[in-house]
Amino acid sequence: MRGPQILVDTMSIATARGSGTVPWQYHSRSDSHSKVACWTLLFDLLLECDALRDAAVQGRIGFGINYEMVGPINKTLDLVITLVDPERDLSRVRSFASLAKSYGIAMSAQDSAALATLPTLHEDREHDASEVAIALEAKACMTEHLKSLPRLHAEILATGYLARQAQRQCITVSYSLVNAAAEFRTPSSSTGKVNRHNQPTDARRVVDMIELAIPVAAKVQEIGYDVVGVSVINCMNDGSPVTLVDDPAMAPTTKDRLHYTRMVRNICSEFRARFKR
């Protein structure tokens, strides 16, 4: 899977985020990290999932990042895969590949070559009223882990419920980034205040909450998620490289359902079961 490494490589590049001009690797008031997380996940899905790749070749699917899903309460989702009319008008519609430059995706030559092999996937316009096949919400817990737990839990629950109410057949996915760094420089001032974390305990508490307190659809259909995944990263937000963490004291192992690889494969399995023709 290429996505997680591309994600941390891209996050390692500090840019002006939010309303300020000071470059940061992560800024809570910016959705840059969320866009990159969604792009890299979709990249892996297209590479790894034959059912999604075939649907893209046939022109049956589109995608949306920051896409408003219409329902009893409209909800803007970080990533959707939609079922579209293969004959739709594609003028002035962005492609998945073109967003790599727009989002500043850091890709190796091998990654770029892999991207070039993928079928063209076009962005879906919200006014097309397409059916949402996959609804994904991306969250990040970068600092003040224990303080953030109630809000993170409530937001994940609410998104799953609203997506399920809007379109019953859609595959609901929760994808979270959890920071395992011992220190984190917050963009609260031009220089940044340093928050210190009790690791591995803080990161593990967040991962455990996601695993134990976020319901799955197999048990609680009305509000449960079909797929849940976590990537644990080390981001000090001080200009040092952002890296992936696979220490089992903090991060899911390949045997855990939250592991990134299992998340990608589970999304593919659900799509094949529900929407492959």
Stockholm file with secondary structure:
# STOCKHOLM 1.0

chainA/1-277         MRGPQILVDTMSIATARGSGTVPWQYHSRSDSHSKVACWTLLFDLLLECDALRDAAVQGRIGFGINYEMVGPINKTLDLVITLVDPERDLSRVRSFASLAKSYGIAMSAQDSAALATLPTLHEDREHDASEVAIALEAKACMTEHLKSLPRLHAEILATGYLARQAQRQCITVSYSLVNAAAEFRTPSSSTGKVNRHNQPTDARRVVDMIELAIPVAAKVQEIGYDVVGVSVINCMNDGSPVTLVDDPAMAPTTKDRLHYTRMVRNICSEFRARFKR
#=GR chainA/1-277 SS CCHHHHHHHHHTSCEECTTCSSEESCCTTCCHHHHHHHHHHHHHHHHHCHHHHHHHHTTCEEEEEEEEECSSSCEEEEEEEEECCTTCCCTTCCBTTTHHHHTTCCCCHHHHHHHHHSCCCBBCCGGGCCEEEEEEEEEEECSCHHHHHHHHHHHHHHHHHHHHHHCTTSEEEEEEEEECCSEEEETTSSSCEEEECCTTHHHHHHHHHHHHHSCBTTTCTTTCBSEEEEEEEECCSSSSCCEECCCTTTSCCTTSTTSHHHHHHHHHHHHHHHHCC
#=GC SS_cons         CCHHHHHHHHHTSCEECTTCSSEESCCTTCCHHHHHHHHHHHHHHHHHCHHHHHHHHTTCEEEEEEEEECSSSCEEEEEEEEECCTTCCCTTCCBTTTHHHHTTCCCCHHHHHHHHHSCCCBBCCGGGCCEEEEEEEEEEECSCHHHHHHHHHHHHHHHHHHHHHHCTTSEEEEEEEEECCSEEEETTSSSCEEEECCTTHHHHHHHHHHHHHSCBTTTCTTTCBSEEEEEEEECCSSSSCCEECCCTTTSCCTTSTTSHHHHHHHHHHHHHHHHCC
//
